[in-house]
């Protein structure tokens, strides 16, 4: 079972993604609605995977990624974004994300990306 930190500023999206992940056999150990809370939760929970939205208040996902990697070095980061933008994908991968998933697609893509990252 993969332990997941779910980070998105939308409570509705977190609820939907949590349901999809849990049906896929994952455990959501914490949630965060901004980048700063994501860093704090990553440090506290030491998840296997951080599912991280890029567009969040206080600190966005790209800003939070280096700190998440510092406080939870074994966690793999899967970026979740509402935008399929090559520049964002490249930036996220350069900062250490292992996958990039676009919101609004097939929910099995999220489960597959988290499972793949958790098995790495």
C-alpha positions as CSV (number, residue, x, y, z in Angstrom):
1,X,0.0,0.0,0.0
2,X,1.4,3.4,-1.0
3,X,1.2,6.2,1.5
4,X,0.1,9.4,-0.3
5,X,0.2,13.1,0.7
6,X,-2.5,14.8,-1.4
7,X,-2.0,18.5,-2.1
8,X,-4.5,20.6,-3.9
9,X,-6.2,23.9,-3.1
10,X,-9.6,22.6,-4.1
11,X,-11.4,20.6,-1.4
12,X,-13.7,19.0,-4.1
13,X,-10.7,17.8,-6.1
14,X,-9.0,16.5,-3.0
15,X,-12.2,14.5,-2.1
16,X,-12.5,13.1,-5.6
17,X,-8.8,12.2,-5.9
18,X,-8.8,10.7,-2.3
19,X,-11.7,8.4,-3.3
20,X,-10.0,7.4,-6.5
21,X,-6.7,6.7,-4.8
22,X,-8.2,4.7,-1.9
23,X,-10.2,2.6,-4.4
24,X,-6.9,1.9,-6.1
25,X,-5.4,0.5,-2.8
26,X,-3.5,3.6,-1.7
27,X,-3.6,5.3,1.7
28,X,-4.0,9.1,1.9
29,X,-2.0,9.9,5.0
30,X,-2.5,13.7,4.9
31,X,-3.9,16.5,2.8
32,X,-2.7,20.1,2.2
33,X,-4.4,23.0,0.5
34,X,-1.3,25.1,-0.1
35,X,2.4,24.6,-0.7
36,X,3.5,25.6,2.8
37,X,1.2,23.1,4.4
38,X,2.4,20.5,1.9
39,X,5.9,20.9,3.1
40,X,4.9,20.7,6.7
41,X,2.8,17.5,6.0
42,X,5.6,15.9,4.0
43,X,8.0,16.5,6.9
44,X,5.6,15.1,9.5
45,X,4.2,12.1,7.5
46,X,7.2,11.0,5.3
47,X,4.8,9.7,2.6
48,X,5.9,7.4,-0.2
49,X,4.3,9.7,-2.8
50,X,3.4,13.4,-2.8
51,X,0.6,14.1,-5.3
52,X,1.2,17.9,-5.7
53,X,-0.9,20.4,-7.6
54,X,1.1,23.2,-9.2
55,X,-1.4,26.0,-8.8
56,X,-1.9,26.6,-5.1
57,X,-2.0,29.7,-2.8
58,X,0.7,30.8,-0.4
59,X,3.4,28.8,-2.2
60,X,2.8,27.0,-5.5
61,X,3.9,23.4,-6.3
62,X,7.0,24.4,-8.2
63,X,8.1,26.6,-5.2
64,X,7.3,23.8,-2.7
65,X,9.0,20.9,-4.5
66,X,12.6,21.6,-3.5
67,X,11.6,22.0,0.2
68,X,9.4,18.8,0.0
69,X,12.4,16.9,-1.4
70,X,14.6,18.3,1.4
71,X,12.2,17.4,4.3
72,X,11.0,14.1,2.8
73,X,13.9,12.9,0.6
74,X,12.5,9.4,0.0
75,X,9.1,10.7,-1.2
76,X,8.5,10.6,-4.9
77,X,6.5,13.6,-6.3
78,X,3.8,13.2,-8.8
79,X,2.6,16.6,-10.2
80,X,-1.1,17.2,-10.8
81,X,-2.0,20.2,-13.0
82,X,-4.9,21.6,-14.7
83,X,-2.6,22.6,-17.6
84,X,-0.9,20.4,-20.1
85,X,2.0,22.7,-20.7
86,X,5.4,21.4,-21.9
87,X,7.2,24.2,-20.0
88,X,5.5,23.3,-16.8
89,X,6.2,19.6,-17.4
90,X,9.9,20.3,-18.0
91,X,10.2,22.5,-14.9
92,X,8.5,20.0,-12.7
93,X,10.7,17.1,-13.9
94,X,13.8,19.3,-13.5
95,X,12.8,19.9,-9.9
96,X,12.5,16.2,-9.2
97,X,8.9,15.2,-10.1
98,X,8.7,11.6,-11.3
99,X,5.4,12.0,-13.2
100,X,3.1,14.8,-14.5
101,X,-0.6,14.1,-14.6
102,X,-3.2,16.5,-16.1
103,X,-6.4,17.0,-14.1
104,X,-9.7,16.1,-15.8
105,X,-8.4,13.0,-17.6
106,X,-9.1,9.4,-16.8
107,X,-8.9,8.9,-13.0
108,X,-7.0,5.7,-13.6
109,X,-4.0,7.9,-14.8
110,X,-3.7,9.3,-11.3
111,X,-3.9,5.9,-9.7
112,X,-1.4,4.5,-12.2
113,X,1.1,7.4,-11.7
114,X,0.9,7.1,-7.9
115,X,1.2,3.3,-8.0
116,X,4.2,3.5,-10.4
117,X,5.9,6.1,-8.2
118,X,5.2,4.2,-5.0
119,X,6.7,1.1,-6.5
120,X,9.9,2.8,-7.6
